[in-house]
Amino acid sequence: METHKHTAAFPETTDRLAPPLSEHAILEFVEKVENLSLFQERIEKPSRIPQIWKAFREEIEHQITPAAMALFMVDQETHSFELSQWVPPACEAICRREIDAQIECGTFAWIVNRRQPAVIPSLVFKSRHSLVMLPLVTHSRTLGVAMIVTMIEEKSVTHERLRLLGILSKQCALVMENTLLYDQLKQEHRSLQEAQTRIIQAEKFASIGRLTSGAFHELLNPLNIISGHLQLMMMEQGLKAPLPDYLSLMKSASDRIASIVNSLLRFSAKKPKNSRPIDVLTLLQQMVDTVSNRRANARVTVEVTGEQGLPRVAAHEDDLKTVLTHLIDNAYDAMPDGGTLRISTGVQLAGPEGPDGQKRLAIRIADSGGGISANNIHKVFDPFFTTKEIGQGTGLSLAVSYALVTSMDGTLTFETQENAGAVFWVVLPLSPSGS
């Protein structure tokens, strides 16, 4: 029996297979994988965008020789590409002109939409420079674009090298996205904590207000009777010592009780107050003069600064006077051995506590005292909290100030470092008329 060979049905296939890799090619491939792994470790360690960009830039320099490099990040609010980082420092202006030229001709939009690395000719840099454009993209969004300016001709950048640069840029984008998400989460957590603090503070004030409004007349009516009879007794002639001193001490104590009750009553005041445009700088100077004259023996230097012609704020004048007096008095108390009290005003954009983009006027009151200890930071605005000796303070001045500023649609905040003084900020809405 003959055996037939079916060579036509099963042709030789060895010519279709790629030639086996050489030992040198295998070692080169392993080295590239190791470098990618090391790069991943390097960019995961930094926690800020500039440090991530530095690690990315150093890795790019191992692949090609750049004449300049720039990072354009997407602004989360305007969604426009903003120049964020660049090297060398002198190339900022020319990098801006280059990206503007690429945007104008439509190439930049093509690169962003394509989401892949590209090599294009420079429109601004001279001497035949090329641009290696690396979109920093993840699965969900585009974070920015890295622009590498190089003397290498377009045809000299191999497809393999461009793919490697693309892998590097994707790794960098993932780390940047994680960093931005972490920062966003941290900011949201901080805002949530601040909102919870304000809610708790408001509930404390409301509780005190309800208590005070119910007991107000019950306390003041007998107190007025006591105070009136004390005044009548003090007017009598021929009182023997030490009776006049005792009566004077009793009158002082009754006045103190009345002052505390009236301060507490501010928490329960629900009547809307008429606000009017107020020149804060003028009012500040009046309050500074009043307190300085009353504390003439204090070795405190007061500096008041502010631009002339600042817009007026919408506030209740008597309430604002009370707030400023309390804050200036507290600053003096924080500097028993003397120091410097710096007060300044200026217009700012409202922060998280106000409507976005709405301008407000900020009053900054900074002392050079011992600051607020870490244990007391969360108690500063609590009613009846004080670090003064018994009988030296009621612990209501800051709590009342907080309630009054809040009633004016403003905010009262502070920042401090122990043994480095404290800074209180009063931020108030501008008057609708602006002047």
VOGU-3710 file (C-alpha; in Angstrom, 3 decimals, decimal comma):
1> methkhtaaf> 0,000/0,000/0,000  1,324/3,414/-0,890  1,464/6,204/1,588  0,504/9,567/0,149  1,934/12,757/1,620  -0,599/15,556/1,795  1,934/18,366/1,844  -0,444/20,739/0,089  -3,007/20,512/2,889  -0,418/21,125/5,591
11> pettdrlapp> 2,120/23,571/4,295  5,218/24,528/6,212  4,414/27,265/8,756  7,837/28,123/10,097  8,102/31,025/7,664  5,008/32,632/9,228  6,422/32,759/12,742  8,428/35,732/13,966  12,108/34,990/14,371  13,049/34,104/17,945
21> lsehailefv> 14,049/37,025/20,155  17,741/37,435/20,760  19,121/37,402/24,276  19,848/41,119/23,976  16,244/41,904/22,994  14,882/39,837/25,891  17,155/41,608/28,378  16,129/44,992/26,940  12,445/44,081/27,307  12,943/42,958/30,927
31> ekvenlslfq> 14,775/46,184/31,679  11,895/48,245/30,298  9,385/46,338/32,422  11,533/46,862/35,513  11,857/50,578/34,742  8,089/50,874/34,378  7,634/49,174/37,748  10,174/51,485/39,387  8,476/54,508/37,822  5,132/53,388/39,204
41> eriekpsrip> 6,652/53,190/42,690  8,259/56,612/42,334  5,094/58,472/41,318  2,920/56,732/43,924  5,018/58,053/46,822  4,482/61,830/46,289  1,177/63,257/47,476  1,158/66,536/45,543  0,895/67,297/41,816  4,273/69,152/41,574
51> qiwkafreei> 6,119/66,158/43,052  4,305/63,731/40,736  5,163/65,953/37,773  8,827/66,025/38,824  9,019/62,217/38,912  7,231/62,003/35,546  9,554/64,600/34,031  12,671/62,768/35,208  11,419/59,532/33,630  10,665/61,301/30,346
61> ehqitpaama> 14,225/62,648/30,291  15,465/59,039/30,260  13,540/58,427/27,026  14,167/61,615/25,033  16,199/64,780/25,455  13,803/67,707/26,016  14,571/71,353/25,424  11,563/72,327/27,556  8,627/70,650/29,253  5,255/72,001/30,356
71> lfmvdqeths> 2,228/70,613/32,160  -1,237/71,930/31,325  -3,896/70,885/33,858  -7,676/71,072/33,376  -9,281/73,645/35,658  -12,138/71,847/37,428  -14,414/74,912/37,347  -13,770/76,448/33,915  -12,691/73,161/32,211  -9,953/75,091/30,420
81> felsqwvppa> -6,302/74,002/30,198  -4,095/76,094/32,486  -0,296/76,094/32,534  0,623/74,483/35,858  4,305/73,488/35,706  7,178/74,202/33,344  10,947/73,788/32,959  13,196/75,613/32,482  11,770/78,603/34,399  12,423/80,998/31,494
91> ceaicrreid> 10,171/79,093/29,070  6,817/80,037/30,614  5,903/82,722/28,079  6,927/80,719/25,009  5,069/77,628/26,267  1,920/79,714/26,613  2,348/81,071/23,066  2,932/77,562/21,721  -0,211/76,110/23,264  -2,259/79,121/22,134
101> aqiecgtfaw> -1,012/78,594/18,584  -1,842/74,868/18,706  -5,329/75,638/20,044  -5,922/78,217/17,328  -5,045/75,820/14,515  -7,124/73,009/16,042  -4,283/70,564/16,660  -4,587/70,722/20,424  -8,287/69,777/20,331  -7,458/66,878/18,020
111> ivnrrqpavi> -4,858/65,562/20,470  -7,186/65,895/23,473  -10,073/64,160/21,709  -7,816/61,415/20,330  -6,461/60,677/23,863  -3,257/59,240/22,418  0,344/60,529/22,338  1,303/62,455/19,219  4,362/64,119/17,688  3,672/67,409/15,951
121> pslvfksrhs> 5,804/70,276/14,631  6,260/73,334/16,831  4,610/76,551/15,663  6,545/78,874/17,982  9,882/77,274/18,918  12,561/77,790/16,294  15,270/75,508/14,842  12,947/72,664/13,814  11,706/71,754/17,246  9,082/69,046/17,566
131> lvmlplvths> 6,428/68,647/20,240  5,661/65,346/21,908  2,131/65,773/23,258  1,095/63,338/25,980  -2,568/63,507/27,101  -2,936/62,663/30,790  -6,136/60,654/30,640  -7,887/58,016/32,704  -10,930/55,931/31,906  -13,263/58,616/33,282
141> rtlgvamivt> -11,697/61,959/32,402  -8,872/64,049/30,976  -6,682/65,658/33,613  -4,253/67,541/31,419  -1,595/67,417/28,720  2,181/67,184/29,018  4,079/69,020/26,286  7,686/67,997/25,613  9,702/70,246/23,324  12,581/68,383/21,662
151> mieeksvthe> 15,046/68,753/18,792  14,264/65,202/17,629  12,606/65,121/14,215  9,093/63,696/14,001  10,189/60,665/12,000  12,904/59,874/14,551  10,368/59,195/17,318  9,612/55,520/16,829  6,205/53,992/17,320  7,625/51,838/20,108
161> rlrllgilsk> 8,970/54,842/21,995  5,714/56,723/21,577  3,796/53,748/23,004  6,168/53,685/25,989  5,614/57,409/26,585  1,880/56,775/26,400  2,121/54,086/29,091  4,099/56,458/31,316  1,568/59,255/30,844  -1,356/56,936/31,697
171> qcalvmentl> 0,358/55,791/34,888  1,035/59,413/35,796  -2,602/60,358/35,089  -3,922/57,592/37,370  -1,754/58,768/40,270  -2,737/62,408/39,658  -6,415/61,463/39,607  -6,067/59,624/42,919  -4,336/62,659/44,404  -7,048/65,041/43,197
181> lydqlkqehr> -9,808/62,730/44,433  -8,140/62,478/47,839  -7,844/66,272/48,063  -11,496/66,636/47,060  -12,567/64,066/49,655  -10,502/65,790/52,316  -12,066/69,160/51,483  -15,581/67,709/51,546  -14,853/66,057/54,891  -13,580/69,357/56,286
191> slqeaqtrii> -16,662/71,190/54,999  -18,896/68,542/56,577  -17,129/68,902/59,915  -17,480/72,685/59,766  -21,192/72,374/58,938  -21,705/69,968/61,850  -19,872/72,369/64,170  -22,096/75,262/63,062  -25,246/73,172/63,568  -24,157/72,135/67,076
201> qaekfasigr> -23,216/75,730/67,906  -26,564/77,017/66,630  -28,426/74,439/68,716  -26,488/75,468/71,826  -27,392/79,094/71,264  -31,021/78,220/70,574  -31,243/76,226/73,809  -29,756/79,065/75,827  -32,076/81,500/74,067  -35,160/79,467/74,955
211> ltsgafhell> -34,024/79,190/78,562  -33,198/82,879/78,862  -36,354/84,175/77,200  -38,457/82,252/79,709  -36,474/83,337/82,766  -35,633/86,883/81,649  -38,481/88,751/83,371  -38,404/86,434/86,376  -34,758/87,381/86,949  -34,760/91,064/86,062
221> nplniisghl> -37,906/92,069/87,944  -36,595/91,113/91,407  -33,143/92,319/90,384  -34,537/95,765/89,550  -36,216/95,904/92,962  -32,956/95,021/94,710  -30,976/97,517/92,640  -33,544/100,302/93,226  -33,565/99,830/96,997  -29,768/99,729/97,051
231> qlmmmeqglk> -29,648/103,088/95,275  -32,135/104,552/97,773  -30,062/103,291/100,707  -26,877/104,696/99,201  -28,540/108,131/98,956  -29,206/108,271/102,703  -27,006/110,546/104,744  -24,990/109,587/107,765  -24,410/105,953/106,972  -21,717/104,550/109,191
241> aplpdylslm> -18,700/102,769/107,789  -18,341/100,163/106,388  -22,010/100,175/105,335  -21,490/102,464/102,244  -18,773/100,096/100,981  -21,031/97,071/101,428  -23,862/98,797/99,566  -21,545/99,793/96,729  -20,291/96,218/96,449  -23,873/94,909/96,361
251> ksasdriasi> -24,807/97,425/93,662  -21,805/96,378/91,573  -22,781/92,694/91,909  -26,398/93,381/90,916  -25,220/95,341/87,863  -23,036/92,390/86,898  -26,008/90,017/87,116  -28,059/92,356/84,929  -25,238/92,500/82,386  -25,039/88,692/82,202
261> vnsllrfsak> -28,810/88,339/81,805  -28,876/90,968/79,049  -26,020/89,215/77,272  -27,885/85,925/77,423  -30,989/87,621/76,083  -29,170/88,227/72,803  -29,400/84,507/72,078  -33,183/84,631/72,152  -33,656/87,878/70,227  -35,727/86,909/67,191
271> kpknsrpidv> -36,863/90,346/66,072  -35,407/91,295/62,699  -33,048/94,247/63,031  -32,788/96,991/60,483  -29,423/96,850/58,754  -27,909/99,866/57,133  -24,724/100,588/55,162  -21,801/101,002/57,571  -18,289/102,320/56,950  -16,324/99,599/58,740
281> ltllqqmvdt> -12,968/101,405/58,786  -14,461/104,455/60,511  -16,344/102,306/63,007  -13,206/100,263/63,703  -11,210/103,375/64,504  -13,933/104,563/66,895  -13,971/101,233/68,758  -10,160/101,118/68,904  -10,082/104,630/70,383  -12,757/103,718/72,939
291> vsnrranarv> -10,999/100,576/74,151  -7,526/102,176/74,042  -8,669/105,087/76,192  -10,242/102,681/78,681  -7,048/100,601/78,758  -4,553/103,436/78,630  -2,180/101,643/81,018  -1,860/98,561/78,788  1,443/98,347/76,908  -0,253/97,452/73,632
301> tvevtgeqgl> 0,511/99,037/70,275  -2,500/99,123/67,948  -2,137/99,262/64,156  -5,241/99,798/62,005  -4,904/99,489/58,229  -7,413/99,437/55,409  -7,950/100,844/51,958  -9,855/104,075/51,783  -13,108/103,873/49,881  -13,880/100,282/50,826
311> prvaaheddl> -17,488/99,279/50,146  -19,842/99,466/53,104  -21,290/96,428/54,809  -24,931/95,696/55,604  -25,116/95,349/59,390  -26,781/96,561/62,563  -24,464/99,259/63,890  -24,913/98,634/67,644  -24,410/94,887/67,186  -21,277/95,412/65,112
321> ktvlthlidn> -19,929/97,810/67,762  -20,520/95,131/70,387  -18,692/92,504/68,318  -15,674/94,722/67,611  -15,450/95,860/71,237  -15,505/92,243/72,473  -12,824/91,139/70,009  -10,537/94,108/70,722  -10,987/93,643/74,483  -10,150/89,939/74,186
331> aydampdggt> -7,033/90,787/72,184  -5,897/93,139/74,962  -6,585/90,432/77,560  -4,444/87,996/75,551  -1,446/90,346/75,916  -1,172/91,121/79,664  2,535/91,904/79,294  2,042/94,091/76,250  2,289/93,394/72,536  0,956/94,452/69,150
341> lristgvqla> -2,639/94,395/67,974  -2,972/94,519/64,193  -6,385/95,225/62,661  -6,981/95,314/58,915  -9,889/95,238/56,492  -10,303/94,264/52,864  -12,698/92,828/50,281  -12,565/89,102/49,600  -14,531/86,482/47,724  -16,798/84,481/49,977
351> gpegpdgqkr> -15,423/81,096/50,942  -17,299/77,844/51,535  -19,511/79,576/54,086  -20,885/82,115/51,632  -22,364/82,088/48,123  -19,750/81,389/45,466  -18,407/84,496/43,845  -20,142/86,905/46,242  -17,818/89,592/47,512  -17,676/90,245/51,238
361> lairiadsgg> -15,693/92,469/53,542  -13,289/90,841/55,978  -12,062/92,313/59,266  -8,862/90,762/60,596  -7,970/91,214/64,282  -4,598/89,679/65,187  -2,837/89,776/68,566  0,703/88,755/69,515  -0,334/86,990/72,714  0,069/83,395/73,787
371> gisannihkv> -2,517/81,975/71,403  -5,225/79,444/72,225  -4,215/76,026/73,516  -5,158/72,942/71,511  -7,408/71,749/74,348  -9,510/74,933/74,172  -9,859/75,412/70,400  -13,244/73,674/70,233  -14,606/75,597/73,234  -13,845/79,152/72,121
381> fdpffttkei> -17,429/80,039/71,133  -19,112/78,030/73,897  -21,199/80,176/76,274  -19,620/80,632/79,727  -16,237/79,278/78,614  -13,367/81,433/79,876  -9,743/81,000/80,832  -9,842/84,026/83,143  -9,951/83,904/86,909  -13,351/83,539/88,580
391> gqgtglslav> -15,048/86,912/88,647  -12,830/88,340/85,899  -15,005/87,322/82,957  -18,383/85,831/82,107  -17,252/83,709/79,170  -19,989/85,244/77,005  -18,193/87,832/74,876  -17,130/85,494/72,065  -20,352/83,486/72,212  -22,407/86,682/71,933
401> syalvtsmdg> -20,141/87,958/69,137  -20,611/84,702/67,227  -24,392/84,920/67,559  -24,464/88,578/66,493  -22,259/88,068/63,438  -24,335/85,059/62,401  -27,522/87,145/62,715  -25,959/89,601/60,242  -25,433/86,769/57,690  -21,720/86,898/58,407
411> tltfetqena> -19,112/84,508/59,776  -16,770/84,700/62,759  -13,791/82,360/62,604  -10,301/82,219/64,076  -6,899/80,670/63,580  -4,217/80,285/66,211  -0,908/78,759/67,137  0,024/78,235/70,745  2,520/80,894/71,887  2,142/82,656/68,514
421> gavfwvvlpl> -1,033/84,711/68,958  -4,526/84,412/67,534  -6,298/85,904/64,519  -10,070/86,443/64,442  -11,890/87,021/61,152  -15,229/88,790/60,859  -16,627/88,421/57,326  -19,772/90,407/56,490  -21,903/90,820/53,358  -21,570/94,054/51,439
431> spsgs> -24,384/96,544/51,384  -26,502/96,219/48,210  -25,815/99,860/47,422  -22,070/99,212/47,751  -21,429/102,661/49,233
//
